[in-house]
Amino acid sequence: MKKLTMLLSIVLISACGGGTVNDNSTAEKLAQTVLSAIKENDPDRLSDKYFTDASNLKEHYKTLLELDADTDRQLERMIKNLMDMSVHIEDVRKRFSQKGLSDWSDVEFSKITFEDVSRNNVKVYSRTMVEFTNGEFGGVIGIGEMTETEDGWKLTTAPRYSQYGRNF
């Protein structure tokens, strides 16, 4: 009977979407993965979900952007900004803590919003926001921009605190 109860609990938790998310097959899955990484303070989960090399980012964007010297410098800055994801995760958690969110155990993904700025067959979402609930509270994590690649969706900007409050 104990085994049956335990098995049923595992099935129910899985069915309700509990547990770790580590998937970038869609924009929504990447958003859930970002939230899960922040919730569980696990920046390593995002290690393969953002560009770490400027040449790869440039190659991906060459059909979307005219790559002049200014654009080249912007892409280099984007890569440098993404390099230490643990700093970004720590900052996001610190900012939410300052607003009253210290226990992330009840945080649940709600939805993703974005502006589709795709062109030339390159899928790019800008002004991307991950909304979540936490009991009577809700919050938003800004992702900024993400793009679809051959390896799934990837972040091109680091996550950041956006807002948190009651009756969101």
Buried (B, 14 or more C-beta within 10 A) or exposed (E): EEEEEEEEEEEEEEEEEEEEBBBBEEBBBBBBBBBBBBBBEBBEBBEEBBBEEBEBBBEBBEEBBEBEEEBEEBBEEBBEBBEEBEEBBBBBBEBBBEEEBEEBEEBBBBEBEBEEBEEEEBBBBBEBBBBBBBEEBBBBBBBBBBBBBEEBBBBBBBBBBBBBEEEB
